[in-house]
Amino acid sequence: EFEVGGRSDLYFVADDNSFEDQDLRFAPYSEVTLRWPLLQTNQAGSSNIIEPALQMSWAESFGGTPPNEDSTRTELDRANLLTANRYAGEDVIEGGLQAAMGLVWTRLGNEGVNSTLSFGRVFRQDTSTDFTPSSGLAGVRSDWLVSGQFTAPSGFLFDARSLWNDAIGLRVADSRINWQNERIALGANYIWQSADSEEDRPNTVSEWTFDASLNLSETWTMELDGRY
């Protein structure tokens, strides 16, 4: 895949002396992505797909610097690994020359039981100081992204993601487990985050959340939620 393009943004800012009242910004970008999927199918009907991927990209921003209001909590994940701009919103543009590599292993079971395991990392020509340490995207080299998912036709789902730093080890881990049928839905989430002063988090934190629902009839549903 090859893509080249650009975008223009016009900002109007009021009641803030830190920024210009009007700002015009232009951001060109280009990216090339190579994927090479390898497929193996056994006699039972299950398939294994191994897909290495490599992306080279460049982007730059010319013009004003608007206030950042929609991209203050960006993290590396499967959705933004192979993208030229990983910020969650539109206010900040990730510039410079960079490369991203990833490997995805997918197993498609013959009875509908599927699983996916992904690895990936980003390399930059210049150090990025706009991302927070626990985002997994700070510095010349990002943290390692390790994520996986397991699904079954019975309504079972398990999804997990983690970011690993070369020096300090685990930075972020989050997971969800869920099961549901026509009447009952049960789910639990867990998240663990390392300390990050740039995100106003002086200490390591973790959290469990639980949720359940029961359809009593077409009109009534009972729900139960908890957080620790």
Protein Blocks (a to p, Z undefined) as FASTA:
>chain_A
ZZddddddddddehiakbcfbdcddddddddddddddddddfkopacddddddddddddd
edjddddfklmbccddfklmmccblcfblmbccedjddddddddddddfkopacdddddd
dddfbdcfkbcfklopgcjbdcdddddddddfkopacdddddddfklopfbdcddddddd
fkbccddddddddddfklopabccddddddddddfblmbccdddddZZ
